Amino acid sequence: MFGVITKTALATTLAAAAYFALMQSSMAGPDAATYVSVGADTSVPYGWVEFCGRYRNECPDDDRAGQPIDLTPAVMRKIQRVNAAVNKNVAPVSDMDHWGVVDQWDYPTDGKGDCEDYALLKRRMLMDEGFPRQALLMTVVKEANGDGHAVLTVKTNRGEFVLDNLGDEVKAWNRTPYRFVKRQSEQNPNVWVSIGAPTAAPAYVSK
């Protein structure tokens, strides 16, 4: 009996070790996430300013120390679940069709929205799950054709990852096809910082 128990325990231990090794390799392989190179303070998107005018409690003007998320397999699964759930349950629609304006940032409370609305909801849901605000950063990028787009950057102790309404996979920021332009500061959500070499910010974000 002791031998059977020992063999069972060993098999369980080996299976668990293999699982965690697989998860670690998926987060730290040859395409492992790195950290974005941020620059000086830059202009704040008008959509964020207007959003804060309507949701003042969502935009506290206070400074906090950076707090990257401790990325365990369980935490990654939670992030993936939120990303996929929002993508599944929000129907894509342009701001012009939705609100009659070129660009408006809002929560998709009616089940419809475009890129920044998806990102705002993911940010709120992850904060409600206990993730620190400082690690959940609204981010403006450019697509290959120059169009503006918004995603949510999640900063972890294993690099930075992107939650995107155009796909359910949570990717390392350096594995996305985008040119990163600017994002919220970790310390203060109402301060935005440039990313990488200077480039003109898109007039608005869509998709």
N, C-alpha and C positions, 0 to 999 in steps of 0.2 A: 504493500500500500504506500509506503514511504517513497518507493521508487516511482510509482505512478504520479503521486503528488508532485514530486520533484521535477519529473519530466513535463507535467502540465504547467507548472510554474515557470520552468525554463522556456517552454514554447510561448507562453504568454509574454514573458519578458522580451524574448527575441522579436515577437510580432510588434510589441509596443516600440521597441528600439527601431525597427525597420520603418514603422509609420512616422516616427518623429524625424528620422533621418531623411525620409522622403519629403516631409513638409519643409525641413530646413533647406534641403537642396533646391526646392522650388522657390524659396525666398532668397537664397544666397548662392545661386549658380552663376554661370558665366554672364548672364544678363541681369545680375543682381541690381537692386535699386541703389542709386547713389543719392547725393544731396544736391539740390538746386543751388546755384551760385546767385545769391541775391545782391542787389546793389543799393543805390541811394533811394530815398523816399521819392515817390512819383505821384502823378495825378490819381485821384480817387475816381473810379467810374461813377458817372452820374446815376446810373441805375442803383448802385449801392447807397448813394446819398439819399436818393428818393425813397428807397426801401426803408432806410433808417428813419426818415421823416414819418413813415406810417407805422413802423414797428420799433419804437424807441427802446424798448426793453431788450431788443435783439442786438443792439449796438452800443454796449456800455463803453464809454470813453475812459477806460482805465488801463494802466499798464500792468502786465503780468510777465513773469519770467517764462521763457520757453519751456515746454513740457512735452517732449516727444512721447509717443505711445510705445509701450513695451509690447512688441509684436510677437505674440505666441501664436501657435496654430489655431487656438480657440478664438483669439482676437481677430485673426485674419478671416476666419469663417464668419464671424459676426459682421465685419466690414463688407465682405462679399454678399452676405444676405441682405443687408440694407441697400447696397448698390443695385442688386438684381430686383428687389421688391419695388423700389421706386421706379426703376426703368419699366417694369411690367405694368405698374398700376397708373402711370401718368401717360396720357396720350400726347404726342408731340404736336404742337401748333405754334405758328409764329406769333410774335407779339402784335403784329399788325392785324392778323386775323382774330386774335384773342382780345386785345384791348383797343385796337384802332390806333396804336402808336408804334413807332419803330422799335423802341426798346423800353421794357418795363420789367423790373425785377420783383418777383412776388412768390409767395408760396402757392403751389398748384392745388388750392383747396377745392377747386371744382373738377379736379382730375385731369387738367390740361395745362400745358406749359411748354417753354422751350429750355435751352440748356442751363441757363442760370437758375431757373426755377427748380429743376431737378437737383442741382447742386445745393441750393439753399435748403431744400427739404432733407437731403441726405445729411447735411451739416446739423440741422436741428435734431434729426432722429438719432444721430450718433452722440450728440451732446446729451440727449435724454437717456441714452444708454450708459452715460457716465464718462464718455471720452472728453478730454480737456479741449476747451475752445481753442487754445493756442496751437493745437496740432491739426485743426480742421480749417483749411485756408481756401477761401474763394480765390480762383485763379483765372486770369484772362490769357488765352493763347490765340495763335493764328493757325489756321489750317494751311495745307500746302498751296491752296489757291489764294491765300491772303485773307479769307473770310475770318471774322472774329468768332470766337467760341469760348464758352466758360466751362470749367470743370472744377471739381473739388480735390485739392491736394491734401493727402493725409501724411503727416510727418511722423516717422517711427524711429526707433533705435536701429532699424535695419534699412534705413533709407526712406525715400519718399515715393508714395504711390498715388495713382490718379483714379478717381471715380468719375466715370464718363457716361452720359446718357446715350452715347452712340455705341456702347458695347457693355456687356455684363462682366467681362473680365477686368479684375482690378490689376492694372499694370504698373510696373515701375515707371516713373515719369520719363526716364531716359529710353524707354521702349515704346513710347508713343510717337506718332508722326507729327507732333505739333511743334511750333516755335513758341516757346514760353515768353510772355511779355511782362506780366506783372501779377502780383498777388498781395493778399493781406499780410501785414506784418504779424509775426508770431506774438509779439508783445501787445499789440493794440489793433483790433479789427478795423478801426477807422483810419489807420495809417496803411498805405500801400507802398510796396517796394518794387523796383524794377528787377528783371531777371535777365541775366546774361548780357550780351552786347546790346547797346541801345538800338531800339527799333520803334517805328511809329506804332502807337496803339491803335487798334481798330476803332472806328467810330461807334460801333455797337457790337454786341455779341448775339448770335442767333443759333438755331438748330437745337 
